[in-house]
Structure formats: structure tokens, C-alpha cells
Amino acid sequence: MDKAANYPKRERLGEVLVRLGMVTPERVEEALQITQRDNKMLGQVLVGKGWLTSTDLATALSIQLGVPLIDLKRHKVHPEALKLVPEQVARKYNILPLDIIEGSLAIVMENVMDVQAIDDISAMSKMRVEPMIGFPDEIRRAIDRNYSVRGETEDEIATWAAVAEEEEAEPEELIAPEAEAPVLRNLNLLIQKAVRNRASDVHIEPQEDRLQIRFRIDGVLQDMMSLPLNIHAALISRLKIMGRMNIAERRRPQDGRFSVNVDNENIDVRVACGNTVHGEMAVLRLLPKSGVVLDLVGLGFSPGTLERYQQILKLPFGMILFGGPTGVGKTTTLYASINQLNRMERNIMTIEDPVEYKFEGVNQFQVNPKADIGFANSLRAFMRLDPDVILVGEIRDSETARVAIQAALTGHLVFSSVHANDAVGVMYRLVDLGVEPFLLCSALAGTVSQRIVRRICPHCQVSYEPTMEERMAYQEEMGEPPPQLYKGTGCNVCSDTGYFGRAGIFEVLVPTEEVKQLLLGGASAAQIRDQAIKDGMVPLLRDGMLKVKEGITTVSEVLRNVFY
């Protein structure tokens, strides 16, 4: 029977759906016949047949029943309301307590006609329930965001910390076999919280009176919680054991690695520890084994810049070098390039420090100073292993630079990175490392400089009037007044930052004969840069402003990240 029969003064659900153009009258009639035969609801049949999305169904029900439709990306969930409904009940009925309004508990639910769910929550909370409609997928994500990720972590750690303080246990006692479960559970909860918040790094930092936990989300550190200091030693000790580090060594820096499973996804965790004046801090780098962007288009290349880069990727030999500060995505772009070249007929070899992601069909080597496995001697060894493509994680010294140049000159395509501010600076960095300019001109296929900017959150994006500084910065680079600009106002999805995800900005220098002559003649970096722009190179700042024009990021975000 159609649920709308209980509301004789309102349109029936089928009528609303047809009026809104969501389904055809014929499909409504067919679905109604199925509801009578199988004792199902109309909306359930239409969604099950694929004729209607759950989002459209929620919209139509809101109109039909006159019940508010709540956008959980924007509405805040109040902790007092959250405490009134246990997580298992919220998941059972796919509901989320939103707020307490004039003595009533406002809840967002998928099916506002579920009388059993409303009665159970009313009895549990001892309050009158005001149901509102929400989109099913959003409700599930909001439950993840507001229950396990928020309350369970703090409650578990607070309980464990109280026990530790009461017993005045030593760190070694807290990680004894009988005490392992609480420590591991809390570490797993911390990592789970980080993964669900899209964090790339977790910082565990002891302060004078507290243990500070910060997450790096979209490249920016955010303070997430403060924990009691008395759990600090046990957390660090457990991390060391999991990362196979020396638990007794507390003064020297150490690093290790382990894996965890979060929401059925395997996560590699790289751990680094170092001693501060307040005790040992730890940083966890989270490396999902799936979901990493290994497609050049997905990284943010503009069409023109991507075309230039694809041209040098087609070369059979030569050196392709990446420049930029630490943490701007050079390794990810190198991996995406290797992934594109990965074919059965090619022998691709890498030497990395450390190996961050593993590729099928690629022979990857790990730097190991204790075993005398470094970049330079590994490169020499590679020459005897018949490689076609070589990736060197980083060129740090003159020996590695010279061997890499020789590899590029002897018929291999060599990828690597150096620390330089721009594409022209990459060439001068090699010269500083002792590479002769004539050898560099012969071996170099191209240089790439890269930065990474935060994307405007699509869920809270609005147009705005730029400030005078933003207007001048845009106009100076683009030679035209700024178009309609956008920014994020902040919502639940982006944790009120206004940004969600990141995109790369690039400049690709392909050394033309004019550029090579300038380099051989000892020209300045500015002269070579001017010539490269004449030859078609799009500078970093301009590439960033093009993304501002497309509504991908903001002027302030580009200016924050692009510097020379």
C-alpha cells in the first residue's frame, strides 16, 4: 500500500514524482502493481528497479509529507543530542540525532514513516521525537563522522588513561601482553579517525601539560584533540613495537613501518620518532594501498601543460627531472608517470627512500645504508640489469647526478627529483652538483616544477567579491580583471575549512635549442626563464591563476603556495 494513503489531503507519492519529472506515469503504475503483489512500498520498488535514486526519493517525500529535508553537509550535529541515541541504534535505523529543540529531539532519518524507529528512539531518549528527512548516503556518512570517529576515540583513551594514572604503571607495564588490547584499540581508533578525515599524517606531540594530536588534512595541520600526558609513553612504545624499532632507545630518531586495516582498506603506516624537550614525538604517514591518484589528468595538469609533458614521456631516452619543496606531490606525479609507461615490453626499475607504493610489474628497490644500497651504487648496478626506464627517488649529491646523466646518455629514460624552486632552477641545481652544462643539454628531456593547492569544497562553494590584493594579484599575472571568483564557506564535509581535496599546479620546461644555447653561454636564470616562456612554458603562478579562473581553487591559496 502507498504510504501516502495516510495523508489523504496531500498528493500521493506517485503524483509528486510524476509532477517533478522524476519518473514516468507508466513506471509508477507498474511499481504500484508490484507493491500490491509483494507488499512493498512504492519508493522501495522504484529505487530497487533503478528508476529512481534514493536522493530523489527523499526530495519527493519531503515535498509530499511537508517534512523538512536536511542537508547534513551543512547542519551541525549537537553532542547533547548525539548522546541520547547509541551508535548501534542509529546504524540499525539509519538515523542521526541532530539537535534538542524546545524539549524535543530532532532526528534525521531515511524513512520518516518508520513508526517503530520513532517509538524506540522516543522511549530511549525519554523525549518527543521530531523526524526530518535526510539523504540515505549522507546519513550513513554522518554517522561515521559523528559516532565512532568522535566519541569512541576520546572515551576509550580517557578510560584507559584513568586506569593508567590510578595504577601509576610504567610504560613497559602498559604494553605488557595483558595490557596490549587497550593500547592497540586506541591506536587503531586514532588511525581510523585520521583515515576517515582524509589525513595524510598524524602528529603525536607531547607538550608541557598535554599530549597534542594533530592531523595534516589537504596539506594543512589541524588540531584534533588533546589527551592526558600519562598515556604518552605507552602510545610511543606500542608504535615502536609495531614499527619494529628499538623500544629502549628514546634519544635518537628512529623510523619504522606497519600496516593496518580501516574500513576494509589496507593502510601502510610509516612511523618516525624523535626526542623533543617534552619527550618523544611521533609522526605517522598514512599511505592507502588503494585510492592513490595514478592518472596524470587527475593530478591537475592543465590541458596545454599536460600535452607538453606527454610529449617528453614519449621519448625513448633522456632525463626528466622534477623540482619543488618537500610535500608538494613530486613522488605522486613520478609514480603516475611510471604507471603510464608500465608495459610488459618495458623493464622499469626504481630506487627509492622509502618505497611508498608498490607496483605490479615494476622492480622496486629500497635504499638501505647499512647494506650499502644507495642511489649512486644502485644506479650503477641497474645498468647491468637491462633497464628501459629508471626512477631515482632523489638526486642529493654529485655522484648520483653524474651516474644519472650517464644513464640518460646511454639510452635509458631516467626520472628523478631535486630540491629547486622552479623548472629553470632544476637545471642550475644539476650544474651546482658538478654536471657539465654540455652534458646536461645533451641528456635533459625536460624539467617540471610542481606545487599543490587545496580545491574549493564543492558542497559549500559560493561566489564572492575578491579583496583588492587578490584582484591585483590576478590581474597582474593574467592581464585581465578577475572573473566571478569562488570560495568555500565551510561545512561538515570539509571540516569548516572551505577546501576539500587538492590539485597540482605545474610548469613544464622543454629545453629548446635557444634555451640550451643560453645555458651553455652562462646566461642567468631569469634570461632562461624568459626564453622558456617565449617557447611556450606556462609559469607556475599563471597555471595556478588558470585554476582560479576555472573555479578549482582560490587566489589566496595560489599565492600561499607559489613562490620563487
C-alpha positions as CSV (number, residue, x, y, z in Angstrom):
1,M,0.0,0.0,0.0
2,D,1.3,3.5,-0.8
3,K,2.5,5.3,2.3
4,A,0.8,8.5,1.1
5,A,-2.6,6.9,1.9
6,N,-2.2,8.0,5.5
7,Y,-2.2,11.6,4.2
8,P,-5.5,12.0,2.2
9,K,-5.2,15.8,2.0
10,R,-1.8,15.6,0.3
11,E,-0.6,14.4,-3.1
12,R,0.2,10.8,-3.3
13,L,3.9,10.0,-3.7
14,G,3.5,8.8,-7.2
15,E,1.8,12.0,-8.2
16,V,4.6,14.1,-6.7
17,L,7.2,12.0,-8.5
18,V,5.4,12.4,-11.9
19,R,4.8,16.1,-11.3
20,L,8.6,16.7,-10.6
21,G,9.5,14.7,-13.7
22,M,11.4,12.1,-11.7
23,V,9.6,9.0,-13.1
24,T,7.1,8.4,-15.9
25,P,3.4,7.7,-15.1
26,E,3.9,4.2,-16.7
27,R,6.6,3.3,-14.3
28,V,4.6,4.5,-11.3
29,E,1.7,2.3,-12.4
30,E,4.0,-0.7,-12.9
31,A,5.6,-0.1,-9.5
32,L,2.2,0.2,-7.8
33,Q,1.2,-3.2,-9.1
34,I,4.4,-4.7,-7.6
35,T,3.6,-3.0,-4.3
36,Q,0.2,-4.7,-4.1
37,R,1.6,-8.1,-5.1
38,D,4.8,-8.1,-3.0
39,N,3.6,-5.9,-0.1
40,K,6.4,-3.4,-0.7
41,M,6.4,0.4,-0.6
42,L,6.3,2.5,-3.8
43,G,9.6,4.2,-3.2
44,Q,11.3,1.0,-2.3
45,V,10.2,-0.6,-5.6
46,L,11.2,2.4,-7.7
47,V,14.6,2.6,-6.2
48,G,15.1,-1.2,-6.4
49,K,14.2,-1.1,-10.1
50,G,16.8,1.7,-10.7
51,W,14.0,4.0,-11.9
52,L,14.6,6.5,-9.0
53,T,17.6,7.5,-6.9
54,S,17.4,7.4,-3.1
55,T,18.2,11.2,-3.2
56,D,15.2,11.9,-5.5
57,L,13.0,9.8,-3.3
58,A,14.0,11.7,-0.2
59,T,13.3,15.0,-2.0
60,A,9.9,13.8,-3.2
61,L,8.9,12.5,0.3
62,S,9.9,15.8,1.8
63,I,7.5,17.6,-0.5
64,Q,4.7,15.1,-0.2
65,L,4.7,14.9,3.6
66,G,5.7,18.5,4.3
67,V,8.7,17.3,6.4
68,P,11.9,19.4,6.3
69,L,14.7,17.9,4.1
70,I,18.0,18.3,6.0
71,D,21.4,18.8,4.2
72,L,23.8,17.1,6.7
73,K,26.8,18.6,4.9
74,R,25.8,22.0,6.4
75,H,23.8,21.3,9.6
76,K,25.8,20.8,12.7
77,V,25.2,17.8,15.0
78,H,25.0,18.8,18.6
79,P,26.8,16.5,21.0
80,E,24.0,16.6,23.6
81,A,21.6,15.1,21.0
82,L,24.2,12.5,19.9
83,K,24.5,11.1,23.4
84,L,20.8,10.3,23.6
85,V,20.9,7.6,20.8
86,P,23.5,4.8,20.9
87,E,25.5,4.2,17.7
88,Q,24.1,0.7,17.1
89,V,20.5,2.1,17.2
90,A,21.5,4.9,14.8
91,R,23.0,2.4,12.4
92,K,20.1,0.0,12.7
93,Y,17.5,2.6,11.6
94,N,19.9,4.8,9.6
95,I,19.0,7.9,11.7
96,L,21.1,10.7,13.2
97,P,20.1,12.7,16.2
98,L,20.6,16.4,15.2
99,D,19.5,18.7,18.0
100,I,17.3,19.3,21.0
101,I,14.7,21.9,20.2
102,E,12.3,23.1,22.9
103,G,12.3,19.8,24.7
104,S,12.0,17.6,21.5
105,L,14.7,15.5,19.9
106,A,15.2,16.4,16.2
107,I,16.4,13.4,14.2
108,V,17.2,13.0,10.6
109,M,16.1,9.7,9.1
110,E,15.8,7.9,5.8
111,N,12.2,6.7,6.4
112,V,10.1,9.2,8.4
113,M,7.2,6.7,8.2
114,D,9.1,4.1,10.3
115,V,6.9,4.3,13.4
116,Q,8.9,1.6,15.2
117,A,12.1,3.5,14.9
118,I,10.5,6.7,16.1
119,D,8.9,4.9,19.1
120,D,12.2,3.2,20.1
121,I,14.2,6.4,20.0
122,S,11.5,8.3,21.9
123,A,11.5,5.6,24.7
124,M,15.3,5.6,24.7
125,S,15.7,9.3,24.9
126,K,12.6,10.0,27.0
127,M,11.8,12.8,24.7
128,R,9.3,13.6,21.9
129,V,10.8,12.9,18.5
130,E,10.6,15.3,15.6
131,P,11.6,13.4,12.4
132,M,13.1,15.1,9.4
133,I,14.2,13.6,6.1
134,G,17.8,13.1,5.0
135,F,19.6,11.6,2.1
136,P,20.4,7.9,3.0
137,D,24.1,8.0,2.0
138,E,24.6,11.3,3.8
139,I,23.1,9.9,6.9
140,R,25.5,6.9,6.9
141,R,28.5,9.1,6.3
142,A,27.4,11.5,9.1
143,I,27.0,8.5,11.5
144,D,30.6,7.5,10.7
145,R,31.7,11.1,11.2
146,N,30.0,11.7,14.5
147,Y,30.0,8.4,16.3
148,S,33.0,6.1,16.0
149,V,35.2,8.9,14.9
150,R,34.4,11.4,17.5
151,G,33.2,9.8,20.7
152,E,34.7,6.4,20.8
153,T,38.3,7.5,20.5
154,E,38.1,10.1,23.3
155,D,36.1,7.8,25.6
156,E,38.4,4.8,25.1
157,I,41.6,6.8,25.6
158,A,40.1,8.7,28.6
159,T,39.1,5.4,30.3
160,W,42.5,3.8,29.6
161,A,44.3,7.0,30.8
162,A,42.4,7.0,34.1
163,V,43.4,3.3,34.7
164,A,47.0,4.1,33.9
165,E,47.0,7.1,36.2
166,E,45.4,5.1,39.0
167,E,47.8,2.3,38.8
168,E,50.8,4.5,38.1
169,A,52.1,2.0,35.7
170,E,55.4,2.2,33.9
171,P,55.4,2.2,30.1
172,E,56.7,-1.3,29.9
173,E,53.8,-2.5,32.1
174,L,51.3,-0.7,29.9
175,I,52.4,-2.6,26.8
176,A,52.7,-6.0,28.6
177,P,50.5,-8.7,27.0
178,E,47.6,-8.3,29.4
179,A,47.5,-4.5,28.6
180,E,48.1,-4.8,24.8
181,A,44.4,-4.7,23.8
182,P,43.6,-1.1,25.2
183,V,46.7,0.4,23.6
184,L,46.2,-1.3,20.2
185,R,42.5,-0.4,20.3
186,N,43.2,3.2,20.9
187,L,45.9,3.4,18.2
188,N,43.5,1.8,15.8
189,L,40.8,4.3,16.7
190,L,43.3,7.2,16.2
191,I,44.3,5.9,12.8
192,Q,40.7,5.2,11.9
193,K,39.8,8.8,12.8
194,A,42.6,10.1,10.6
195,V,41.7,8.0,7.6
196,R,38.1,9.0,7.7
197,N,39.1,12.6,8.0
198,R,41.3,12.2,4.8
199,A,44.5,12.9,6.8
200,S,47.9,12.2,5.2
201,D,49.8,12.5,8.5
202,V,49.1,12.1,12.2
203,H,51.3,14.1,14.7
204,I,51.5,12.8,18.3
205,E,53.3,15.7,20.1
206,P,53.9,15.9,23.8
207,Q,53.5,19.4,25.3
208,E,54.2,20.6,28.8
209,D,50.7,19.7,30.2
210,R,49.1,17.6,27.5
211,L,49.5,15.3,24.5
212,Q,48.6,17.1,21.3
213,I,47.2,15.2,18.4
214,R,47.2,17.0,15.0
215,F,46.2,15.7,11.6
216,R,47.5,17.1,8.3
217,I,44.5,17.4,6.0
218,D,44.8,18.7,2.5
219,G,48.4,19.8,3.3
220,V,47.5,21.8,6.4
221,L,47.9,20.7,10.1
222,Q,44.7,20.8,12.1
223,D,44.5,20.4,15.9
224,M,42.2,17.4,16.5
225,M,42.3,16.6,20.2
226,S,44.3,16.9,23.5
227,L,45.0,13.8,25.6
228,P,46.4,13.3,29.1
229,L,50.2,13.1,29.2
230,N,50.2,9.8,31.2
231,I,49.3,7.8,28.1
232,H,52.1,9.2,26.0
233,A,54.9,6.8,26.9
234,A,52.7,3.7,26.3
235,L,51.5,5.0,22.9
236,I,55.0,5.7,21.7
237,S,56.3,2.4,23.0
238,R,53.5,0.5,21.2
239,L,54.2,2.4,18.0
240,K,57.9,1.4,18.2
241,I,57.0,-2.3,18.7
242,M,54.6,-2.2,15.7
243,G,57.2,-0.4,13.6
244,R,60.0,-2.8,14.7
245,M,62.0,-0.1,16.3
246,N,64.2,-0.2,19.4
247,I,61.8,0.4,22.3
248,A,64.7,1.1,24.7
249,E,66.2,3.9,22.5
250,R,64.5,7.2,23.5
251,R,67.0,9.8,22.4
252,R,67.9,9.0,18.8
253,P,65.5,9.4,15.9
254,Q,64.0,6.2,14.6
255,D,61.6,5.2,11.8
256,G,59.6,2.1,11.0
257,R,56.6,0.8,9.2
258,F,53.5,-1.3,9.7
259,S,50.1,-2.0,8.1
260,V,46.5,-1.7,9.5
261,N,43.0,-2.3,8.0
262,V,40.5,0.6,8.2
263,D,37.0,0.1,6.7
264,N,38.2,-2.9,4.7
265,E,41.1,-0.9,3.2
266,N,44.7,-1.7,3.8
267,I,46.8,1.3,5.0
268,D,50.6,1.3,5.2
269,V,51.7,3.4,8.1
270,R,55.2,5.0,8.1
271,V,56.3,6.0,11.6
272,A,59.1,8.4,12.6
273,C,60.0,9.2,16.2
274,G,62.2,11.9,17.6
275,N,63.0,13.3,21.0
276,T,61.8,16.8,21.9
277,V,62.3,18.8,25.2
278,H,58.9,17.4,26.4
279,G,59.6,13.8,25.3
280,E,59.4,11.7,22.1
281,M,57.0,12.9,19.4
282,A,55.9,10.6,16.6
283,V,54.6,11.3,13.1
284,L,52.5,8.7,11.2
285,R,52.4,8.9,7.4
286,L,49.3,7.2,6.1
287,L,49.7,5.5,2.7
288,P,46.4,3.9,1.4
289,K,47.2,1.0,-0.8
290,S,44.2,1.9,-3.0
291,G,42.7,5.3,-4.0
292,V,46.0,7.0,-4.8
293,V,45.7,9.1,-7.9
294,L,48.0,7.5,-10.6
295,D,46.5,9.3,-13.5
296,L,48.1,12.5,-14.8
297,V,44.8,14.2,-15.7
298,G,43.5,13.5,-12.2
299,L,46.6,15.2,-10.7
300,G,45.5,18.6,-12.0
301,F,47.6,19.1,-15.2
302,S,46.1,21.8,-17.4
303,P,45.4,20.6,-21.0
304,G,48.3,22.5,-22.6
305,T,50.8,21.7,-19.9
306,L,49.8,18.0,-20.0
307,E,50.3,17.9,-23.7
308,R,53.8,19.2,-23.3
309,Y,54.6,16.7,-20.6
310,Q,53.1,13.8,-22.6
311,Q,55.4,14.7,-25.5
312,I,58.6,14.2,-23.4
313,L,57.2,11.0,-21.9
314,K,57.2,9.5,-25.4
315,L,61.0,10.0,-25.7
316,P,62.9,6.7,-25.7
317,F,65.7,8.1,-23.5
318,G,66.8,11.2,-21.7
319,M,66.3,12.7,-18.2
320,I,63.1,14.1,-16.8
321,L,63.6,16.0,-13.5
322,F,61.1,17.3,-11.0
323,G,61.6,20.2,-8.7
324,G,59.8,21.7,-5.8
325,P,59.8,21.7,-2.0
326,T,59.1,18.7,0.2
327,G,55.5,17.6,0.3
328,V,54.2,19.1,-3.0
329,G,53.4,15.8,-4.7
330,K,56.5,15.2,-6.7
331,T,56.6,11.5,-5.8
332,T,52.9,11.0,-6.7
333,T,53.5,12.6,-10.2
334,L,56.6,10.4,-10.7
335,Y,54.5,7.4,-9.8
336,A,51.7,8.4,-12.2
337,S,54.3,8.8,-15.0
338,I,55.8,5.4,-14.3
339,N,52.3,3.9,-14.2
340,Q,51.6,5.3,-17.6
341,L,54.8,3.8,-19.0
342,N,54.3,0.4,-17.3
343,R,54.1,-2.1,-20.2
344,M,55.0,-5.7,-20.5
345,E,57.7,-4.9,-23.0
346,R,59.5,-2.4,-20.7
347,N,61.8,-3.2,-17.7
348,I,61.1,-0.4,-15.2
349,M,63.4,-0.2,-12.2
350,T,63.2,2.2,-9.2
351,I,65.5,3.0,-6.3
352,E,63.6,4.8,-3.5
353,D,63.9,6.1,0.0
354,P,61.5,4.7,1.1
355,V,59.3,2.7,-1.3
356,E,55.9,4.3,-0.7
357,Y,53.6,2.4,-3.1
358,K,54.2,-1.0,-4.8
359,F,53.5,-1.5,-8.5
360,E,52.9,-4.8,-10.2
361,G,55.4,-5.3,-13.0
362,V,57.9,-2.7,-11.6
363,N,61.2,-3.8,-10.0
364,Q,61.4,-1.5,-6.9
365,F,64.5,-1.3,-4.7
366,Q,64.8,0.3,-1.2
367,V,67.7,2.4,-0.1
368,N,69.5,0.7,2.8
369,P,72.6,2.5,4.1
370,K,73.5,-0.4,6.4
371,A,73.7,-2.7,3.4
372,D,75.5,-0.1,1.3
373,I,72.5,0.3,-1.0
374,G,72.3,3.9,-2.0
375,F,71.1,5.9,-5.0
376,A,74.5,6.1,-6.8
377,N,75.7,2.4,-6.5
378,S,72.2,1.1,-7.2
379,L,72.1,3.1,-10.4
380,R,75.4,1.5,-11.5
381,A,74.0,-1.9,-10.7
382,F,70.9,-1.1,-12.7
383,M,73.0,-0.6,-15.8
384,R,73.8,-4.4,-15.8
385,L,70.1,-5.4,-15.3
386,D,68.9,-4.3,-18.8
387,P,66.5,-1.5,-17.7
388,D,64.4,0.6,-20.1
389,V,63.1,3.2,-17.6
390,I,64.8,4.1,-14.3
391,L,63.3,6.1,-11.4
392,V,65.7,7.6,-8.9
393,G,63.8,8.8,-5.8
394,E,66.0,11.9,-5.4
395,I,69.4,13.3,-6.6
396,R,71.1,14.5,-3.5
397,D,74.8,14.5,-4.4
398,S,77.2,14.9,-7.3
399,E,77.9,11.2,-7.7
400,T,74.2,10.3,-8.1
401,A,73.8,13.2,-10.6
402,R,76.8,12.1,-12.7
403,V,75.6,8.5,-12.8
404,A,72.1,9.5,-13.7
405,I,73.3,11.7,-16.5
406,Q,75.4,8.8,-17.9
407,A,72.3,6.5,-17.7
408,A,70.3,9.1,-19.7
409,L,73.0,9.4,-22.3
410,T,73.3,5.7,-22.8
411,G,69.8,5.0,-23.9
412,H,67.6,5.0,-20.7
413,L,64.7,7.2,-19.7
414,V,65.6,8.4,-16.2
415,F,63.2,10.1,-13.8
416,S,64.2,11.8,-10.6
417,S,63.6,14.8,-8.4
418,V,65.8,17.6,-6.9
419,H,65.1,20.4,-4.5
420,A,64.7,23.5,-6.6
421,N,62.1,26.3,-6.7
422,D,61.2,26.2,-10.4
423,A,61.8,24.4,-13.7
424,V,64.8,26.6,-14.5
425,G,66.2,26.2,-11.1
426,V,66.2,22.4,-11.6
427,M,68.8,22.8,-14.4
428,Y,71.0,25.1,-12.3
429,R,70.8,22.6,-9.3
430,L,72.4,19.9,-11.5
431,V,75.1,22.4,-12.6
432,D,75.7,23.2,-8.9
433,L,76.2,19.4,-8.3
434,G,79.0,19.3,-10.8
435,V,77.3,18.3,-14.0
436,E,78.8,20.0,-17.0
437,P,76.3,22.2,-18.9
438,F,77.1,20.5,-22.3
439,L,76.3,17.1,-20.7
440,L,73.1,18.4,-19.2
441,C,72.0,19.9,-22.5
442,S,72.6,16.5,-24.2
443,A,70.8,14.4,-21.6
444,L,67.9,16.6,-20.4
445,A,64.5,15.8,-21.9
446,G,62.6,18.2,-19.7
447,T,62.1,19.7,-16.2
448,V,58.9,20.0,-14.2
449,S,58.2,22.2,-11.2
450,Q,55.2,21.5,-9.1
451,R,53.1,22.9,-6.2
452,I,49.9,21.6,-4.7
453,V,46.8,23.7,-3.8
454,R,43.6,22.9,-2.0
455,R,40.4,22.6,-4.0
456,I,37.4,24.6,-3.1
457,C,34.9,22.4,-1.4
458,P,32.1,21.7,-3.9
459,H,29.5,21.3,-1.1
460,C,29.8,24.9,0.3
461,Q,31.1,26.8,-2.8
462,V,29.8,30.3,-3.2
463,S,30.8,33.3,-5.3
464,Y,32.3,36.3,-3.6
465,E,33.9,39.7,-4.2
466,P,37.7,39.4,-4.1
467,T,39.8,41.7,-2.0
468,M,41.9,44.5,-3.6
469,E,45.1,42.3,-3.0
470,E,43.5,39.3,-4.7
471,R,42.2,41.4,-7.6
472,M,45.6,43.0,-8.2
473,A,47.5,39.6,-8.0
474,Y,45.1,38.0,-10.5
475,Q,45.2,41.0,-12.9
476,E,49.0,41.3,-12.8
477,E,49.5,37.7,-13.8
478,M,46.6,37.3,-16.2
479,G,46.5,40.7,-17.7
480,E,42.7,41.0,-17.3
481,P,40.3,41.7,-14.4
482,P,39.3,38.7,-12.4
483,P,36.1,36.9,-13.5
484,Q,33.5,35.7,-11.0
485,L,35.6,34.1,-8.2
486,Y,34.5,31.4,-5.8
487,K,35.4,30.2,-2.3
488,G,34.2,27.7,0.3
489,T,32.2,28.9,3.3
490,G,32.9,25.8,5.3
491,C,30.7,22.8,6.0
492,N,30.7,19.4,7.8
493,V,32.2,17.7,4.8
494,C,35.3,19.9,4.7
495,S,35.5,20.4,8.5
496,D,34.7,24.1,8.1
497,T,37.9,24.8,6.1
498,G,36.2,25.6,2.8
499,Y,38.5,23.2,1.0
500,F,38.2,19.5,0.0
501,G,41.0,17.7,-1.8
502,R,44.0,19.0,-3.6
503,A,45.2,19.7,-7.2
504,G,48.7,20.1,-8.6
505,I,49.9,23.2,-10.5
506,F,52.8,22.7,-12.8
507,E,55.3,24.3,-15.2
508,V,56.9,22.1,-17.8
509,L,60.2,23.3,-19.4
510,V,61.2,21.5,-22.6
511,P,64.7,22.7,-23.4
512,T,64.7,24.2,-27.0
513,E,67.9,25.0,-28.9
514,E,67.6,28.6,-27.7
515,V,67.4,27.5,-24.0
516,K,70.4,25.2,-24.5
517,Q,72.5,28.0,-26.0
518,L,71.7,30.3,-23.1
519,L,72.6,27.6,-20.6
520,L,75.9,26.9,-22.4
521,G,76.7,30.6,-22.6
522,G,76.3,31.1,-18.8
523,A,73.1,33.1,-19.0
524,S,71.2,34.0,-15.9
525,A,68.2,32.0,-14.6
526,A,65.9,35.0,-15.4
527,Q,67.1,35.1,-19.1
528,I,66.5,31.3,-19.5
529,R,63.1,31.7,-17.8
530,D,62.0,34.5,-20.2
531,Q,63.1,32.3,-23.2
532,A,61.3,29.3,-21.9
533,I,58.1,31.3,-21.6
534,K,58.5,32.5,-25.1
535,D,58.9,28.9,-26.1
536,G,55.5,28.0,-24.6
537,M,56.2,27.2,-20.9
538,V,53.2,28.2,-18.7
539,P,54.7,29.5,-15.4
540,L,53.5,28.1,-12.0
541,L,51.7,31.3,-11.0
542,R,49.8,31.5,-14.3
543,D,48.9,27.8,-14.1
544,G,47.5,28.5,-10.6
545,M,45.5,31.5,-11.7
546,L,44.1,29.5,-14.6
547,K,42.7,27.1,-11.9
548,V,41.3,30.1,-10.1
549,K,39.6,31.1,-13.3
550,E,38.1,27.6,-13.6
551,G,36.8,27.7,-10.0
552,I,39.1,25.0,-8.8
553,T,40.9,27.0,-6.1
554,T,41.3,30.5,-4.7
555,V,43.7,33.3,-5.3
556,S,44.9,33.3,-1.7
557,E,45.6,29.6,-1.9
558,V,47.7,30.0,-5.1
559,L,49.7,32.9,-3.5
560,R,50.2,30.8,-0.4
561,N,51.9,28.0,-2.3
562,V,53.6,29.6,-5.3
563,F,56.9,31.3,-4.5
564,Y,60.2,31.6,-6.3
